[in-house]
Amino acid sequence: MNYVSLIIGKTVIFLMRLLGRNANTLPGLIIEKLNPKFLDSKLSKLPNGVIIVTGTNGKTTTTKLLSSLLSAQGLRVLSNQTGGNFVRGIISLVLDKTSLTNKLDYDVAVLELDEAHGVRFVNYSRPRGVIALNILRDQLDRFGEIDQTAELVAKIAKSSKDFIVLNSNDPRISKISDQVKNREIYWYGYSSKLKDIFISDDQHYSKDVNFFEAHRPDVELLSFNENKLVINADMKRELPFKLTGSYNAVNIVAAIAGLNAIISEVDYDKVTKVLSEFRPAFGRGEVLELKNGVSLQLQLVKNPSGFNQALNITSDHHFDKVGIVINDNYSDGRDVSWLYDVNFKVLKNLKIYVGGIRYLDMALRLKLLDIDSNTCSSLQELIKDISKLEKNQKAIIYCTYTAMLEIRNILKDKVENFEEVGL
């Protein structure tokens, strides 16, 4: 049955691509119905197993980081690095990468899964390890209240066979350690000296920022600037930091903790090389060079904590124009009231453009803070205004998920060496 379903799935992939369609969901749906055991029959044979990366923020970047780090250490890595974090998408990925001789020639799978799809996935195939990043208020219309999200992440973590990697600075993530037995736990986190940078959901309106640390991290972020970060992992180490945003410093630490959990001897010279050359995942701090010489950064935003962290980029770097594009499609979350928990005051005195389906809501939010903005009723208009910048000038667009995909589609003919992403 496995080989028959493989041939059927590959035929569907071939025909869809022949018609110019992406083949990321339908083949997986067909195989899920025909042969529910297909996924585990392939993934269970990987020598280093399956690693799930889950949590609210940072999944795509951490998955790409960990995949790159493992590849540099000599492992063949299967990964859904483009952010397609649903079960049928992963089945389609495995179908595509399995040879006609029925072999999946990889050593390890590193898979990003959101909280809801992760719970479904572990019913098909148990992971060797789980990396649990954080639990933040996010898309309440899809995931429910934050405690419900915590339960989903805990279920995923408890399905692991060998180990879990936990965020020592997240109270809800750290509680998972009380619910698992006979698993090795690796902790990561940041130093108390950085507590004023990483404000949690529970501290948005608090004058005092309390430092929380459930356990001494095995990999700890000690400090960082725009060029390097300093961590403690067995010893103090300096590593290059080529990404923007404080949240990415923590993503790197999470990936390194995962690396240490998966392999016993880490070559940090190779870690250094990867980090010195690493490029952000699409839309997650991705910098696009327009053909007219303008540099445009795309920054995905989807919840108050992530947006507040991302807004710090405008304090650390000069931007000639700032765009904010808010959609409310299903994948974005239909409720946009979370925008009122974002501290937009850091944008005062900057040239702001707002767009997307909910552009008027965004303009109103800024107006209530006495921040003027230019409203754009279409994304083409917004991109046109930003493109009027001169050579070597810089802009950034904060955007929700579907808005980011639309913007990339508009920009593909305006960008040098544009990288297409199959979704």
LUMFIDREN-18511 format. One line per 3 residues: number of its first residue (from 0); for each residue x, y, z of C-alpha. Coordinates in Angstrom, 1 decimal. Layout:
residues N
NUM	X Y Z | ...
END
This chain:
residues 423
0	0.0 0.0 0.0 | 2.9 2.4 0.8 | 4.3 2.1 -2.7
3	0.9 2.4 -4.4 | 0.1 5.6 -2.4 | 3.6 6.9 -3.2
6	3.0 6.6 -6.9 | -0.5 8.1 -6.7 | 0.8 11.0 -4.7
9	3.8 11.7 -7.0 | 1.4 11.6 -10.0 | -0.8 14.2 -8.4
12	2.3 16.4 -7.7 | 3.5 16.0 -11.3 | 0.1 16.9 -12.8
15	-0.4 19.9 -10.5 | 3.0 21.3 -11.3 | 2.4 20.7 -15.0
18	-0.7 22.9 -14.6 | 1.3 25.6 -12.9 | -0.2 24.9 -9.5
21	1.6 24.5 -6.2 | 1.4 20.9 -4.9 | 1.6 21.6 -1.2
24	-1.8 20.5 0.1 | -3.9 18.4 -2.2 | -1.4 15.5 -2.6
27	-1.1 15.3 1.2 | -4.9 15.3 1.6 | -5.2 12.4 -0.9
30	-2.5 10.3 0.8 | -4.0 11.1 4.3 | -7.2 9.5 3.2
33	-5.7 6.6 1.2 | -2.9 5.7 3.6 | -2.9 7.3 7.1
36	0.3 5.4 8.0 | 2.3 6.7 5.1 | 3.8 9.6 7.1
39	5.1 7.5 10.0 | 6.3 4.8 7.7 | 8.8 7.2 6.2
42	9.7 9.5 9.1 | 10.1 6.7 11.7 | 13.1 5.4 9.7
45	15.1 8.6 9.9 | 18.3 7.8 11.9 | 18.1 11.0 14.0
48	14.3 11.1 14.1 | 11.8 14.0 13.8 | 12.2 17.3 15.7
51	9.2 19.5 16.1 | 9.5 23.3 16.6 | 6.4 24.8 18.0
54	5.2 27.9 20.0 | 3.7 31.3 19.2 | 6.6 33.3 17.8
57	9.8 32.4 16.0 | 9.0 29.0 14.6 | 9.9 29.6 11.0
60	13.2 31.3 11.8 | 14.2 28.8 14.5 | 13.4 25.9 12.1
63	15.5 27.4 9.4 | 18.4 28.1 11.8 | 18.4 24.6 13.3
66	18.2 23.0 9.8 | 21.2 25.1 8.7 | 23.2 24.3 11.8
69	22.5 20.5 11.5 | 23.4 20.6 7.8 | 26.7 22.3 8.7
72	27.4 19.5 11.2 | 27.0 16.9 8.3 | 23.4 15.8 8.6
75	21.0 15.5 5.7 | 18.0 17.6 6.9 | 14.4 17.4 5.7
78	12.5 20.6 6.7 | 9.4 22.7 5.9 | 11.4 26.0 6.1
81	8.9 28.0 4.1 | 6.4 28.0 7.0 | 3.9 25.5 5.6
84	3.1 24.2 9.1 | 0.1 21.9 8.6 | -0.1 18.1 8.5
87	-1.2 17.8 4.9 | 1.7 20.1 3.8 | 4.2 17.9 5.6
90	2.7 14.8 4.0 | 3.1 16.5 0.6 | 6.7 17.4 1.5
93	7.6 13.8 2.4 | 5.9 12.6 -0.8 | 7.9 15.0 -2.9
96	11.2 14.1 -1.3 | 10.7 10.3 -1.3 | 12.4 8.7 -4.3
99	10.7 6.4 -6.7 | 12.6 3.6 -5.1 | 10.6 4.4 -1.9
102	13.5 5.9 0.0 | 13.6 9.1 2.1 | 17.3 9.8 2.0
105	17.6 12.1 5.1 | 19.1 11.8 8.5 | 16.7 14.0 10.4
108	13.5 16.0 9.9 | 13.1 19.5 11.5 | 9.5 20.5 11.2
111	7.7 23.7 12.1 | 4.2 23.1 13.4 | 1.7 25.5 15.0
114	0.1 24.5 18.2 | -3.2 23.1 16.6 | -1.5 21.2 13.7
117	1.2 19.9 16.0 | -1.4 18.1 18.1 | -2.7 16.4 14.9
120	0.7 15.6 13.7 | 1.9 13.6 16.7 | -1.1 11.3 16.2
123	0.5 10.3 12.9 | 4.1 10.2 13.9 | 5.8 10.7 17.3
126	8.8 13.0 17.3 | 12.1 12.3 18.8 | 12.3 15.8 20.3
129	10.2 19.0 20.7 | 11.4 22.5 20.9 | 8.8 24.7 22.7
132	9.6 28.4 22.1 | 6.9 30.5 23.8 | 3.2 30.9 24.5
135	1.8 34.3 23.8 | -1.6 35.8 23.2 | -2.1 35.2 19.5
138	-5.1 34.9 17.1 | -7.6 34.2 19.9 | -10.3 33.5 17.3
141	-8.3 30.5 16.1 | -6.5 29.2 19.2 | -8.7 30.4 22.1
144	-7.3 31.8 25.3 | -3.7 31.5 26.1 | -4.1 28.6 28.6
147	-5.7 26.6 25.9 | -2.7 27.2 23.7 | -0.5 26.1 26.6
150	-2.4 22.8 26.8 | -1.8 22.2 23.1 | 1.9 22.8 23.3
153	2.2 20.6 26.4 | 0.5 17.7 24.5 | 3.0 18.1 21.6
156	5.9 18.1 24.1 | 4.6 15.1 26.0 | 4.6 13.1 22.7
159	8.4 13.3 22.4 | 10.4 10.1 22.7 | 13.7 11.4 23.9
162	14.0 15.1 24.8 | 12.3 18.5 25.0 | 13.9 21.9 24.7
165	12.1 24.5 26.9 | 12.3 28.3 27.2 | 13.3 29.0 30.8
168	12.0 32.6 30.7 | 8.4 31.6 29.7 | 6.3 30.7 32.7
171	3.8 28.7 30.7 | 6.4 26.8 28.7 | 8.5 26.0 31.8
174	5.5 24.3 33.5 | 5.7 21.6 30.8 | 8.7 20.2 32.6
177	6.4 19.1 35.5 | 4.3 17.1 33.0 | 6.9 15.0 31.3
180	8.9 12.0 32.7 | 11.7 10.0 31.3 | 12.7 12.7 28.8
183	15.9 14.7 28.8 | 15.2 18.5 29.2 | 17.4 21.2 27.7
186	16.8 24.7 28.8 | 17.5 27.9 26.9 | 16.9 31.6 27.8
189	18.3 35.0 28.3 | 20.2 36.7 31.2 | 18.5 38.8 33.8
192	20.5 41.8 32.4 | 18.3 41.6 29.4 | 14.9 41.6 31.2
195	14.0 45.1 30.1 | 14.3 44.2 26.4 | 12.1 41.1 26.5
198	8.7 42.2 27.9 | 6.2 39.4 28.2 | 2.4 39.5 27.6
201	1.8 39.8 31.3 | 4.0 42.9 31.6 | 2.6 45.1 28.9
204	1.0 47.6 31.3 | 3.4 47.0 34.3 | 5.9 49.7 35.4
207	8.1 47.0 36.9 | 9.6 44.2 34.7 | 10.1 41.2 36.8
210	12.7 38.6 35.7 | 11.5 35.0 35.4 | 13.8 32.1 35.1
213	12.4 28.6 35.8 | 15.8 26.8 35.4 | 19.4 27.8 34.8
216	19.7 27.6 30.9 | 22.0 25.1 29.3 | 22.3 27.7 26.5
219	22.0 31.3 27.8 | 22.0 34.6 25.9 | 24.2 37.0 27.8
222	24.3 40.1 25.5 | 24.0 41.1 21.9 | 24.3 44.0 19.6
225	23.8 44.5 15.8 | 27.0 42.6 15.1 | 27.5 39.8 17.6
228	25.9 38.0 20.4 | 27.5 36.4 23.5 | 26.1 33.1 24.8
231	27.0 30.7 27.6 | 27.0 27.1 26.3 | 29.4 25.1 28.4
234	31.6 28.2 28.1 | 31.3 31.8 27.1 | 31.2 32.1 23.3
237	31.0 35.1 20.9 | 29.0 34.5 17.7 | 28.1 36.7 14.7
240	24.6 38.2 14.7 | 23.6 39.1 11.2 | 19.8 39.3 11.8
243	17.8 42.2 13.1 | 15.6 42.2 16.2 | 16.1 41.1 19.7
246	13.7 38.2 19.2 | 16.1 36.7 16.7 | 18.9 36.7 19.3
249	16.7 34.4 21.3 | 15.7 32.3 18.3 | 19.4 31.6 17.7
252	19.8 30.5 21.3 | 16.8 28.2 21.0 | 18.3 26.7 17.8
255	21.7 26.1 19.4 | 20.0 24.4 22.4 | 18.2 22.2 19.9
258	21.4 21.4 18.2 | 23.0 20.3 21.5 | 20.1 18.1 22.2
261	20.3 16.3 18.8 | 24.0 15.7 18.5 | 26.5 15.1 21.2
264	29.6 16.9 19.9 | 28.9 20.4 18.4 | 31.5 22.0 16.2
267	31.1 25.7 17.1 | 33.4 26.8 14.3 | 30.7 25.5 12.0
270	28.0 27.2 14.0 | 30.0 30.5 13.6 | 30.2 30.0 9.8
273	26.4 29.4 9.5 | 25.5 32.4 11.6 | 27.8 34.7 9.6
276	26.1 33.7 6.4 | 22.5 33.2 7.6 | 19.7 35.0 5.8
279	16.3 35.5 7.4 | 13.3 33.3 6.5 | 11.1 35.0 3.9
282	9.1 37.9 5.4 | 10.8 37.5 8.8 | 13.2 40.4 8.7
285	13.9 39.7 5.0 | 15.7 42.5 3.2 | 14.8 43.0 -0.4
288	16.9 45.2 -2.7 | 14.7 47.0 -5.2 | 16.0 47.6 -8.7
291	16.0 51.3 -8.0 | 18.5 50.9 -5.2 | 16.0 51.1 -2.3
294	16.4 48.6 0.6 | 13.1 47.3 1.8 | 12.7 45.1 4.9
297	9.6 42.9 5.4 | 8.7 42.1 9.0 | 5.9 39.7 9.9
300	3.7 40.7 12.8 | 0.8 38.9 14.3 | 0.5 39.6 18.1
303	1.3 42.3 20.6 | 4.5 40.8 22.0 | 6.0 40.1 18.6
306	5.0 43.5 17.2 | 6.5 45.3 20.2 | 9.8 43.5 19.8
309	9.8 44.1 16.1 | 9.2 47.9 16.6 | 12.5 48.1 18.4
312	14.1 47.7 15.0 | 13.1 51.3 14.1 | 15.0 52.5 17.2
315	18.1 50.6 16.3 | 18.1 51.4 12.6 | 17.2 54.4 10.5
318	14.3 54.0 8.1 | 13.1 56.7 5.7 | 9.6 55.3 5.5
321	7.7 52.8 7.6 | 4.7 50.8 6.3 | 2.2 48.9 8.4
324	-0.1 46.5 6.5 | -2.9 44.7 8.4 | -5.1 42.1 6.9
327	-7.8 40.1 8.8 | -8.0 37.0 6.7 | -8.3 33.6 8.4
330	-4.5 33.0 8.4 | -4.0 36.5 10.0 | -6.7 36.2 12.7
333	-10.0 38.0 12.2 | -9.8 40.0 15.4 | -7.5 43.0 15.2
336	-8.2 44.4 18.6 | -4.7 43.3 19.7 | -3.3 46.3 17.9
339	-4.3 48.4 20.9 | -1.8 46.5 23.0 | 1.1 47.5 20.7
342	3.3 50.4 21.7 | 3.4 52.4 18.5 | 4.7 55.5 20.3
345	8.2 54.6 19.1 | 7.1 55.5 15.6 | 6.5 59.2 16.4
348	8.2 61.6 13.9 | 8.6 58.8 11.3 | 6.9 58.9 7.9
351	4.2 56.2 8.2 | 2.1 54.5 5.5 | -0.7 52.2 6.4
354	-2.4 49.7 4.1 | -4.2 46.3 4.0 | -7.8 45.3 4.5
357	-7.9 47.0 7.9 | -5.9 50.1 6.9 | -8.5 52.4 8.4
360	-8.4 50.6 11.7 | -4.6 50.9 11.8 | -4.8 54.6 10.9
363	-7.3 55.2 13.7 | -5.0 53.4 16.2 | -2.1 55.7 15.3
366	-4.4 58.8 15.3 | -5.4 58.0 18.9 | -1.6 58.3 19.8
369	-1.3 61.6 17.8 | 0.7 59.8 15.1 | -0.1 60.9 11.6
372	-0.1 58.4 8.8 | -0.6 58.2 5.0 | -3.5 55.8 4.2
375	-3.2 53.6 1.1 | -6.4 51.8 0.0 | -4.4 49.3 -2.1
378	-1.0 47.6 -1.6 | 0.0 48.6 -5.1 | -0.4 52.2 -4.0
381	1.6 51.6 -0.8 | 4.5 49.9 -2.7 | 4.5 52.7 -5.3
384	4.9 55.3 -2.5 | 7.7 53.4 -0.8 | 9.4 52.9 -4.2
387	9.7 56.6 -4.6 | 12.6 56.6 -2.2 | 16.0 57.4 -3.6
390	18.9 55.0 -4.1 | 20.4 53.7 -0.8 | 17.4 54.9 1.3
393	15.7 52.3 3.5 | 12.1 51.3 4.3 | 10.5 48.7 6.5
396	7.0 47.2 6.2 | 5.4 45.5 9.2 | 2.8 43.1 7.8
399	0.4 40.3 8.8 | 0.9 36.9 7.1 | -1.4 37.2 4.0
402	-0.4 40.8 3.6 | 3.3 39.7 3.5 | 2.5 37.2 0.8
405	0.7 39.8 -1.3 | 3.5 42.3 -0.9 | 6.1 39.8 -2.0
408	4.0 38.9 -5.1 | 3.8 42.6 -6.0 | 7.5 43.1 -5.5
411	8.8 40.1 -7.4 | 9.4 42.1 -10.6 | 10.9 45.1 -8.7
414	13.5 43.1 -6.7 | 17.0 42.1 -7.8 | 17.5 38.3 -7.5
417	14.0 37.8 -6.1 | 13.6 34.4 -4.3 | 10.4 32.6 -5.0
420	9.0 30.7 -2.1 | 6.7 27.6 -2.7 | 3.8 27.6 -0.3
END
